[in-house]
Amino acid sequence: MSSEPSTVRPALPQGAGYGICVGFGVLFAAAMWYTVRMLARFKNEVQGSEMFMTAKRSMNTGLIASAVVSSWTVAGTLLTSCTWTFSYGVSGAYFCAGACVQILMFSVAAIELKRKAPSAHTFLERTYLSYGVPGHCIQIFYSSLVQLFNCVGLLVGGSAVFSSITGMSPVASCFLLPIGVVIYTATGGIKATFLVDYMHTVFIYVIILVALFSAYATSPLIGSPDRMYSLLTSAAQSSPAPGSPEGSYLTFHSIQSLVLGIVIFVTGWAATVDVQLFQKAIAANPADTLSGYLLGGLCWFAIPFCLATTFGLVGRVLQTNAVWPTFPRMMTADEINKGLVLPYAAQALLGKGGAVLVLLMIFMAVTSAFSSDLVCIASVVTYDIYRGYINPQATGRRLLKLSHFVVIGWATICACIATGLSHTAIGVNFIITTIGIITGPALFPIACTLLWRKQNTVAVVVAPLLGTATGLGCWIGSTRHWYHVTTIDTLGEPLPLVVGNATALFSSMVYSPMLTYIFGAQDFKWEKFENIVAVDDSDVAGMTKTQLVQQSKVEDPRMDEATNAKMKRATLVAAFSSIAVTLAFVILLPMPLYGTRYVFSRPFFRLWVVWTFAWAWAAGLIITLLPLWQGRRTLWLVASHIFSTEASVTSLPSPAEGLVEQLGSEKNDEKAGSDVESATQVTILPSP
């Protein structure tokens, strides 16, 4: 590793960076504006406050899965996985991808939220009913803190990539990347987020497949698994991987890689403190929640695993090649910490085309994940803070306007903080690996809000604070013990990170039951969640009576014994599936490879590459085709309208089941009365 200053000539001009930030941002904003017009006109989906936050609670399996994948695919996912694979070999790709376990486990909480509070607008509405103002405030604080970490980390990582590839100012990147996101999020709410998540995720899978075929089939630099195997074997001789047998990059037996895997596994649980994941569950069709989250978790695994198995290994074998951007010197520690292995490897493998693809991929990852957090923070401020404490009688129009201001304000705050951090030694890897120390202790109390009725208010408030203090103390103390100095570099070492993240996460699992036992169980009654009511959106411009009726008829699965029993079974299926997949991913596959100190043979590496291709194809096809198939009727309706010369097109509503059914004949509607007349107005009213 070089200690020379980072002086790499950008592969693309600055105009490319500004063009992508601004041009694609405007493109997606315009696309979402048009989509909102179509949905308002043909599907009774005028953007009132309920629609903005919950999307009629009708999202199907395919869009849920793509949204889950997108939410978890932050810039750190892409950059950190490639960095660890570059440093430690095949085990780095696998251990980074192991964070899919948290998605699968989260499906249990998502189903329970749908079952116990189907009319909730945010998860934190439930917290208020359970624990009052103190519990409500503490969970708002921790959730917002996670969202701040996420959004700032996205901008820091994204700006570093844009700066390295185009020479664009990091400050400009931090402020320009969110512009398009703010526009389409404010325009289309959570449904726009789902749709953009889908488009972005599909694009990322396309890039992964392009990279795989180039590295292992067509590239003159590598071109086959056998050639990659030979180059990795040579790399182990010239620049051995630390802590692995013979310095090999083709083994799981690397203590540093295992420790970092533990770090990412433990800190990954902190992401579930972010209630934007619950926001997607709220928008989901109850029948599709289980399948959406399970598919999303398995498909997400392909992104860090396949991407790192490609670009991470490509970076390791081409770093000494003349095509490498830093040649003839090696990468500096600062470049590695900023996650620049991915863009450098893409440039080396695919030339300027690879640089463009990486820029687009990072743009997609940053904007889609940023949008999810924007919708969530808007929902928390409008429903939990403003409607909860300031104006309980606020109508939909006022809440909708406030949510737009929150979206703009939050993006501005995050851009300012990211700008400051971009001028420090704190990179995206540091943010990703330390977030769990501060926010992880809130996980257990939040989970118990859904799953354990006896947890009391004292435990909800005090346990996370004690856990954070414990985690910070152990993190800083262990750093001082092992390295005798506390700096960004020493705090980011693997062993202190393991100590800090693990103690922060598990200490709250001790504090919460202990405080509940000391101060007495609360024994909360789930029936109180029936008190959550819809907002009056009648004053929103363009709102029809039909949509108001639909919003007021949010079914409560507990009133239907069959539905309630079905969702209870889904909870059990989710729990057992999560446990089984966790055992397979965390123990059954990696531990034998680690314990036997096995170094991949050439045939085994070929099998590894085939498995990588298979996973990428399966995940890509599921995420791409399933939403198209499930939304085929809506797509046909819009297409027939666009290309039809007829004056009118029959409209389709989006009922709670998530199925698209045709409205009755307009002639019959005219005879039925004023309520049905309002439904036909959807086909002729101009969009707001």
C-alpha positions in Angstrom: 0.0 0.0 0.0 1.4 3.3 -1.0 1.7 6.4 1.2 2.1 8.7 -1.7 -0.5 11.4 -2.1 -3.6 10.5 -4.2 -3.0 12.1 -7.7 -5.2 10.2 -10.1 -6.3 11.9 -13.4 -10.1 11.7 -13.6 -11.3 9.3 -16.2 -14.2 11.6 -17.2 -14.6 15.4 -17.4 -16.3 17.3 -14.6 -19.2 17.9 -17.0 -20.1 14.2 -16.8 -20.5 14.4 -13.1 -22.6 17.5 -13.2 -24.6 16.1 -16.1 -25.4 12.9 -14.2 -26.2 14.7 -10.9 -28.4 17.3 -12.5 -29.6 15.6 -15.7 -30.6 12.3 -14.3 -32.1 14.0 -11.2 -34.3 16.1 -13.5 -35.1 13.1 -15.7 -36.4 11.0 -12.7 -38.2 14.0 -11.3 -40.0 14.6 -14.6 -40.8 10.9 -14.9 -42.3 10.8 -11.5 -44.3 13.9 -12.1 -45.8 12.3 -15.2 -46.4 9.1 -13.3 -48.2 10.9 -10.6 -50.5 12.5 -13.2 -51.3 9.1 -14.7 -52.0 7.5 -11.3 -54.2 10.4 -10.3 -56.2 10.3 -13.5 -56.5 6.5 -14.0 -56.1 4.9 -10.6 -57.7 7.3 -8.2 -54.3 8.1 -6.6 -54.3 11.9 -6.0 -51.4 12.7 -3.7 -53.1 13.4 -0.4 -51.3 12.9 2.9 -52.5 9.3 3.2 -51.4 8.5 -0.3 -48.1 10.3 0.2 -47.2 8.2 3.2 -48.9 4.9 2.7 -49.6 4.4 -1.0 -53.0 3.0 -0.1 -51.2 0.1 1.6 -51.4 -1.9 -1.6 -47.8 -2.5 -2.8 -47.3 -6.0 -4.2 -44.6 -8.6 -3.7 -42.3 -7.5 -6.6 -42.2 -3.8 -5.7 -41.8 -4.6 -2.0 -38.8 -6.8 -2.8 -37.2 -4.2 -5.1 -37.8 -1.5 -2.5 -36.2 -3.7 0.2 -33.2 -4.3 -2.0 -32.9 -0.7 -2.8 -33.2 0.4 0.9 -30.3 -1.9 1.8 -28.2 -1.0 -1.3 -26.5 2.1 0.1 -23.3 3.4 -1.3 -21.5 1.7 1.5 -22.9 -1.6 0.4 -21.3 -1.2 -3.0 -18.0 0.4 -1.9 -17.3 -1.5 1.3 -17.9 -4.9 -0.1 -15.4 -4.3 -2.9 -12.9 -2.8 -0.5 -13.0 -5.8 1.8 -12.7 -8.3 -1.1 -9.8 -6.3 -2.5 -8.1 -6.5 0.9 -9.0 -10.1 2.0 -10.2 -12.0 -1.1 -13.4 -14.1 -1.6 -14.3 -14.1 2.1 -14.7 -10.3 2.1 -17.5 -10.5 -0.5 -19.3 -13.3 1.4 -19.1 -11.7 4.8 -20.4 -8.3 3.5 -23.3 -10.0 1.8 -24.2 -11.8 5.1 -26.1 -8.7 6.2 -29.1 -10.1 4.2 -29.9 -12.0 7.4 -31.2 -8.8 9.1 -33.6 -8.3 6.2 -35.0 -11.8 6.6 -35.3 -11.4 10.4 -37.0 -8.0 9.9 -39.8 -9.7 8.0 -41.2 -11.0 11.3 -41.5 -7.5 12.7 -43.0 -6.2 9.4 -45.7 -8.8 9.4 -46.5 -8.2 13.1 -46.9 -4.5 12.3 -49.3 -5.2 9.5 -51.3 -7.6 11.8 -51.5 -5.5 14.9 -51.7 -1.9 13.5 -52.9 -2.1 9.9 -54.0 1.5 9.8 -50.8 3.0 11.1 -49.1 5.7 9.1 -45.7 5.3 10.9 -44.3 2.7 13.2 -43.8 5.4 15.9 -47.5 6.0 16.2 -47.5 2.6 17.9 -44.7 3.6 20.2 -46.8 6.6 21.4 -49.8 4.4 22.2 -47.6 1.9 24.0 -45.2 4.1 26.0 -46.5 7.7 25.9 -44.4 10.7 25.2 -41.0 9.5 26.8 -40.9 6.3 24.8 -42.1 8.1 21.7 -39.4 10.8 21.9 -36.6 8.4 22.5 -37.5 6.2 19.5 -37.9 9.3 17.3 -34.4 10.3 18.3 -32.8 7.0 17.6 -34.6 6.5 14.3 -33.8 10.0 13.1 -30.1 9.4 14.1 -30.0 6.3 11.9 -31.5 8.2 9.1 -29.0 11.0 9.5 -26.1 8.4 9.5 -27.6 6.8 6.4 -28.2 10.0 4.4 -24.8 11.5 5.3 -23.0 8.2 4.5 -24.7 8.1 1.1 -23.6 11.6 0.3 -20.0 11.2 1.6 -19.5 7.9 -0.3 -21.2 9.2 -3.5 -19.3 12.5 -3.5 -16.0 10.6 -3.1 -16.7 8.5 -6.2 -17.9 11.4 -8.3 -14.8 13.4 -7.3 -12.4 10.6 -8.1 -13.9 9.7 -11.5 -14.8 13.2 -12.8 -12.8 15.7 -10.6 -16.1 17.2 -9.5 -16.1 19.1 -6.3 -17.2 17.0 -3.3 -19.1 20.0 -2.0 -21.1 20.3 -5.3 -21.8 16.5 -5.2 -23.2 16.7 -1.7 -25.7 19.3 -2.7 -26.5 18.3 -6.2 -27.1 14.6 -5.7 -30.2 15.1 -3.5 -31.9 17.7 -5.8 -33.7 15.3 -8.1 -34.5 13.1 -5.1 -36.2 16.0 -3.3 -38.3 16.8 -6.4 -39.6 13.4 -7.1 -40.1 12.5 -3.5 -42.1 15.6 -2.8 -44.1 15.0 -6.0 -44.9 11.4 -5.7 -44.4 10.4 -2.0 -43.7 6.8 -1.0 -45.2 5.3 -4.2 -42.7 7.3 -6.3 -40.0 5.9 -4.0 -41.1 2.4 -4.7 -41.2 3.0 -8.5 -37.8 4.7 -8.6 -36.4 1.9 -6.3 -37.5 -0.6 -8.9 -35.8 1.3 -11.8 -32.6 1.9 -9.9 -32.4 -1.7 -8.7 -32.9 -3.1 -12.2 -30.1 -0.9 -13.5 -27.7 -2.1 -10.7 -28.4 -5.8 -11.6 -27.7 -5.0 -15.3 -24.3 -3.5 -14.3 -23.5 -6.5 -12.2 -24.2 -8.9 -15.0 -22.1 -6.7 -17.5 -19.2 -6.7 -15.1 -19.4 -10.5 -14.5 -19.4 -11.3 -18.2 -16.6 -8.9 -18.9 -14.4 -10.2 -16.1 -15.0 -13.9 -16.4 -15.8 -14.3 -20.2 -14.7 -11.5 -22.6 -12.1 -9.2 -21.1 -8.6 -9.5 -22.7 -7.1 -8.7 -19.2 -8.8 -11.6 -17.4 -11.5 -13.3 -19.5 -12.0 -16.6 -17.6 -12.3 -18.1 -14.1 -9.0 -20.0 -14.7 -7.2 -16.8 -15.6 -8.6 -15.0 -12.5 -7.5 -17.9 -10.4 -3.9 -17.7 -11.7 -3.7 -14.0 -11.2 -5.0 -14.2 -7.6 -2.5 -16.9 -6.9 0.3 -14.6 -8.2 -1.1 -11.7 -6.2 -0.8 -13.8 -3.0 2.9 -14.1 -3.7 3.6 -10.4 -4.4 1.1 -8.8 -2.0 -0.2 -11.5 0.4 -3.5 -11.1 2.2 -3.0 -10.4 5.9 -3.9 -13.3 8.2 -4.7 -16.0 5.6 -2.8 -19.2 4.8 0.1 -18.4 2.5 -1.4 -15.0 2.0 -4.1 -16.4 -0.3 -7.1 -14.5 -1.5 -8.9 -17.7 -2.2 -9.7 -18.8 1.3 -12.1 -18.1 4.1 -9.5 -18.6 6.8 -8.6 -14.9 7.4 -9.0 -13.7 10.9 -9.1 -10.0 9.8 -11.9 -10.8 7.3 -13.8 -12.8 9.9 -13.6 -10.0 12.4 -14.8 -7.5 9.9 -17.6 -9.9 9.0 -18.6 -9.9 12.6 -18.5 -6.1 12.6 -20.8 -5.8 9.6 -23.1 -8.5 10.9 -23.5 -6.8 14.3 -23.6 -3.2 13.0 -26.1 -4.3 10.3 -28.7 -4.7 13.0 -28.6 -1.0 13.6 -30.2 -0.5 10.2 -33.4 -2.0 11.5 -33.7 0.9 13.9 -34.5 3.0 10.9 -38.3 3.1 10.8 -38.2 3.7 7.0 -38.1 -0.1 6.7 -41.3 -0.2 8.6 -42.7 2.5 6.3 -42.3 0.1 3.4 -44.1 -2.5 5.4 -47.0 -0.1 6.1 -47.3 0.6 2.3 -47.3 -3.2 1.6 -50.3 -5.3 0.9 -50.7 -7.5 4.0 -50.8 -10.7 1.9 -47.5 -9.8 0.1 -45.5 -8.6 3.1 -43.9 -12.0 3.9 -43.0 -12.9 0.3 -41.8 -9.4 -0.4 -39.3 -9.2 2.4 -38.0 -12.8 2.0 -37.5 -12.3 -1.7 -35.9 -8.9 -1.1 -33.4 -10.3 1.4 -32.3 -13.2 -0.9 -32.1 -10.9 -3.9 -30.1 -8.3 -2.0 -27.4 -10.9 -1.2 -26.5 -10.9 -4.9 -25.6 -7.3 -5.0 -22.6 -7.0 -2.6 -21.6 -10.7 -3.2 -21.6 -10.6 -7.0 -20.3 -7.0 -7.3 -17.4 -7.7 -4.9 -16.6 -11.0 -6.4 -16.1 -9.1 -9.6 -14.7 -5.7 -9.0 -13.0 -6.5 -5.6 -11.0 -9.4 -7.2 -10.4 -7.4 -10.4 -8.9 -4.6 -8.3 -6.6 -7.0 -6.6 -5.2 -8.7 -9.8 -5.0 -5.5 -11.9 -3.5 -3.1 -9.4 0.0 -3.8 -10.9 -1.3 -3.5 -14.5 -0.7 -0.4 -16.5 -4.5 0.0 -17.0 -4.9 0.7 -13.2 -5.7 4.4 -12.6 -3.0 4.8 -10.0 -0.3 2.9 -11.8 2.7 2.6 -11.2 2.0 3.2 -7.5 -0.3 1.2 -5.3 -3.5 2.6 -3.8 -3.1 4.7 -0.7 -4.9 4.0 2.6 -7.0 7.1 2.1 -8.2 5.9 -1.3 -9.1 2.5 0.1 -10.9 4.0 3.1 -13.0 6.1 0.8 -14.1 3.1 -1.1 -12.4 3.8 -4.4 -11.6 0.2 -5.2 -14.9 -0.1 -7.1 -14.5 2.9 -9.4 -10.8 2.2 -10.1 -11.5 -1.5 -10.9 -14.4 -0.5 -13.2 -12.1 1.9 -15.1 -9.4 -0.7 -15.4 -11.8 -3.5 -16.6 -14.2 -1.5 -18.8 -12.4 1.8 -19.5 -14.3 5.0 -19.6 -17.5 3.0 -20.1 -16.9 1.4 -16.8 -16.4 4.8 -15.2 -19.8 5.9 -16.5 -21.5 2.7 -15.3 -20.1 3.2 -11.8 -21.2 6.8 -11.7 -24.7 5.8 -12.7 -24.8 2.9 -10.3 -23.6 5.1 -7.4 -26.1 7.8 -8.4 -28.9 5.2 -8.4 -27.9 3.7 -5.0 -27.6 7.1 -3.4 -30.8 8.6 -4.7 -33.1 5.6 -4.1 -31.9 5.0 -0.6 -32.0 8.7 0.2 -35.5 9.0 -1.1 -36.7 6.3 1.3 -35.3 8.1 4.3 -36.8 11.4 3.1 -40.3 9.9 3.0 -39.8 8.4 6.4 -38.5 11.5 8.1 -41.3 13.5 6.5 -43.9 11.0 7.9 -42.3 11.1 11.4 -42.3 14.9 11.5 -45.8 15.3 10.1 -47.7 12.5 11.8 -45.7 11.8 15.0 -44.5 15.4 15.9 -46.8 17.9 14.2 -50.0 15.9 14.3 -49.1 14.2 17.5 -48.2 17.2 19.7 -48.8 20.5 17.8 -52.0 20.2 15.7 -53.9 16.9 16.3 -56.7 18.1 14.0 -54.4 18.9 11.1 -56.0 18.1 7.7 -54.4 16.4 4.8 -53.6 19.6 2.9 -51.6 21.1 5.8 -49.8 17.8 6.4 -48.9 17.4 2.8 -47.4 20.9 2.6 -45.4 20.3 5.8 -44.0 17.1 4.5 -42.7 18.9 1.4 -40.9 21.4 3.6 -39.5 18.6 5.7 -38.1 16.8 2.6 -36.3 20.0 1.5 -35.0 20.8 5.0 -33.7 17.4 5.8 -31.9 17.1 2.5 -30.2 20.5 3.1 -29.1 19.5 6.6 -27.6 16.2 5.4 -25.8 17.9 2.5 -24.2 20.4 5.0 -23.0 17.7 7.3 -21.7 15.6 4.5 -19.8 18.5 3.1 -18.1 19.0 6.4 -17.2 15.3 6.7 -15.9 15.2 3.1 -13.0 17.4 4.3 -12.0 15.0 7.1 -10.5 11.6 7.3 -13.9 10.1 8.0 -14.9 8.0 5.0 -17.9 5.9 4.2 -16.3 2.7 5.6 -15.9 4.4 9.0 -19.5 5.6 9.0 -20.9 2.1 8.1 -18.9 0.3 10.7 -19.5 2.7 13.6 -23.3 3.4 13.2 -24.2 0.4 15.3 -22.3 1.6 18.4 -24.5 4.6 18.7 -27.8 3.4 17.4 -27.7 -0.4 17.8 -28.9 -0.3 21.5 -32.4 0.9 20.3 -33.0 -2.4 18.3 -34.1 -4.6 21.2 -36.6 -2.1 22.7 -38.0 -1.3 19.3 -38.4 -5.0 18.5 -40.1 -5.6 21.8 -42.6 -2.8 21.0 -44.0 -5.2 18.5 -43.2 -8.6 20.0 -43.2 -8.3 23.9 -46.2 -6.7 25.5 -44.6 -6.6 29.0 -41.8 -4.2 28.3 -42.3 -1.0 30.3 -41.6 2.6 29.5 -38.6 2.8 31.7 -36.9 0.1 29.7 -37.8 1.7 26.4 -36.3 5.0 27.4 -33.3 4.0 29.6 -32.0 0.8 28.0 -31.0 2.4 24.7 -29.2 5.3 26.4 -27.3 2.9 28.7 -26.5 0.7 25.7 -25.1 3.6 23.8 -23.0 4.7 26.7 -21.7 1.2 27.2 -20.9 0.7 23.5 -19.0 4.1 23.3 -17.1 3.4 26.5 -16.0 -0.1 25.4 -15.1 1.1 21.9 -12.9 4.0 23.0 -11.5 2.0 26.0 -10.5 -1.0 23.9 -8.9 1.4 21.3 -6.8 3.0 24.0 -5.9 -0.4 25.4 -4.7 -1.9 22.1 -3.3 1.1 20.3 -2.5 3.6 23.1 -3.9 6.5 21.0 -7.4 7.5 19.9 -7.6 8.6 16.3 -9.9 8.0 13.4 -7.5 5.3 12.1 -7.3 3.4 15.5 -11.0 3.7 16.2 -11.6 2.2 12.7 -9.5 -0.9 13.5 -11.5 -4.2 13.4 -11.0 -5.3 17.0 -12.3 -2.1 18.7 -15.2 -2.1 16.3 -16.2 -5.6 17.2 -16.0 -4.7 20.9 -18.0 -1.5 20.5 -20.7 -2.8 18.2 -21.2 -6.1 20.1 -21.5 -4.5 23.5 -23.8 -1.8 22.3 -26.1 -4.3 20.7 -26.2 -7.0 23.3 -26.1 -4.7 26.4 -29.6 -3.4 25.7 -30.8 -7.0 25.6 -29.8 -7.1 29.2 -30.9 -3.7 30.3 -34.4 -3.8 28.9 -35.5 -7.1 30.7 -33.7 -6.0 33.8 -35.5 -2.6 33.9 -38.8 -4.3 33.1 -38.3 -6.7 36.0 -37.2 -4.0 38.5 -40.0 -1.5 37.7 -42.7 -3.9 36.8 -44.1 -5.3 33.6 -46.5 -3.0 31.6 -48.7 -5.8 30.0 -49.8 -3.6 27.1 -53.0 -4.4 25.3 -52.6 -4.6 21.5 -56.2 -3.5 21.0 -55.2 0.1 21.7 -53.7 0.2 18.2 -57.3 0.4 16.8 -57.3 4.0 17.9 -55.1 5.1 15.0 -57.4 6.9 12.5 -57.0 8.2 9.0 -56.3 11.9 8.2 -59.1 14.0 6.6 -57.8 14.6 3.0 -61.0 16.2 1.7 -59.3 19.6 1.4 -56.5 18.3 -0.9 -56.8 19.7 -4.4 -58.2 17.1 -6.9 -59.3 14.6 -4.2 -62.4 12.6 -5.2 -65.0 11.0 -3.1 -64.0 7.6 -4.3 -60.5 8.0 -3.0 -61.7 9.4 0.3 -64.0 6.4 0.7 -61.1 4.0 -0.1 -58.8 5.7 2.5 -61.5 5.5 5.2 -62.0 1.8 4.7 -58.7 0.4 5.8 -59.5 -3.1 6.9 -58.3 -4.4 10.3 -57.1 -8.0 9.9 -58.0 -8.7 13.5 -61.6 -8.3 12.7 -61.3 -11.1 10.2 -60.3 -14.3 12.0 -59.2 -16.0 8.8 -56.9 -13.2 7.8 -55.6 -12.9 11.3 -54.8 -16.6 11.5 -53.1 -16.4 8.1 -50.9 -13.6 9.2 -50.0 -15.4 12.4 -48.9 -18.4 10.2 -46.9 -16.0 8.1 -45.1 -14.7 11.2 -44.1 -18.3 12.0 -43.0 -19.0 8.5 -40.9 -15.8 8.5 -39.3 -16.7 11.8 -38.4 -20.3 10.8 -37.3 -19.2 7.3 -35.1 -16.5 8.8 -33.5 -18.9 11.3 -32.9 -21.5 8.6 -31.3 -19.0 6.2 -29.3 -17.5 9.0 -27.8 -20.8 10.0 -27.0 -21.6 6.3 -25.4 -18.2 5.6 -23.6 -17.7 8.9 -22.6 -21.2 10.0 -23.1 -24.0 7.5 -21.3 -22.6 4.6 -18.5 -20.3 5.9 -17.5 -22.0 9.1 -16.3 -25.3 7.6 -14.4 -23.4 5.0 -12.8 -21.3 7.7 -12.1 -24.1 10.2 -10.4 -26.4 7.6 -8.2 -23.5 6.4 -9.3 -24.6 2.9 -7.7 -22.8 0.0 -9.8 -22.9 -3.2 -8.7 -25.3 -5.8 -9.1 -24.3 -9.5 -12.2 -26.5 -10.0 -13.8 -25.1 -6.7 -13.2 -21.6 -7.8 -14.9 -22.3 -11.1 -17.9 -23.6 -9.1 -17.7 -20.4 -7.0 -17.9 -18.2 -10.2 -20.8 -20.3 -11.6 -22.7 -19.8 -8.3 -22.0 -16.1 -8.5 -23.5 -16.0 -12.0 -26.5 -18.1 -11.0 -27.3 -15.9 -8.1 -27.0 -12.7 -10.1 -29.2 -14.0 -12.9 -31.9 -15.3 -10.5 -32.0 -12.1 -8.4 -32.0 -9.9 -11.5 -34.8 -11.7 -13.3 -37.0 -11.8 -10.1 -36.6 -8.1 -9.4 -37.0 -7.1 -13.1 -39.9 -9.4 -14.2 -42.1 -9.9 -11.1 -43.2 -6.3 -10.7 -43.9 -6.0 -14.4 -46.0 -9.2 -14.3 -48.0 -8.1 -11.2 -48.5 -4.6 -12.7 -49.3 -5.7 -16.2 -52.9 -4.5 -16.1 -51.9 -1.0 -15.0 -49.2 -0.8 -17.6 -51.6 -1.9 -20.3 -54.1 0.7 -19.2 -51.6 3.6 -19.3 -50.1 2.3 -22.6 -53.5 2.1 -24.2 -54.2 5.6 -23.1 -51.0 7.0 -24.4 -51.2 5.3 -27.8 -55.0 5.5 -28.2 -56.8 8.1 -30.2 -60.1 7.6 -28.3 -61.4 10.4 -26.1 -61.7 8.4 -23.0 -60.1 5.4 -21.3 -61.7 3.3 -18.6 -59.9 3.9 -15.2 -58.7 1.4 -12.8 -58.6 1.8 -9.0 -56.0 0.3 -6.8 -57.9 -1.6 -4.0 -56.5 -2.8 -0.8 -55.8 -6.3 -2.1 -53.2 -4.9 -4.5 -55.2 -6.3 -7.5 -56.2 -4.0 -10.3 -59.9 -4.2 -11.1 -61.9 -2.4 -13.7 -64.4 0.3 -12.7 -67.9 -0.2 -13.7 -69.3 1.3 -16.9 -69.4 5.1 -17.0 -73.0 5.0 -18.2 -74.1 2.9 -15.3 -72.1 5.1 -12.9 -74.0 8.2 -14.1 -77.3 6.4 -13.0 -75.9 5.3 -9.7 -75.7 8.6 -7.9 -73.3 11.3 -6.8 -70.8 9.0 -5.0 -70.2 6.9 -8.1 -70.2 10.0 -10.3 -67.2 11.2 -8.5 -65.3 8.0 -9.4 -65.9 8.6 -13.1 -64.4 12.1 -12.6 -61.1 10.5 -12.2 -61.0 9.8 -15.9 -61.5 13.4 -16.9 -60.1 15.6 -14.1 -56.8 17.2 -14.8 -54.0 16.0 -12.5 -53.0 18.3 -9.7 
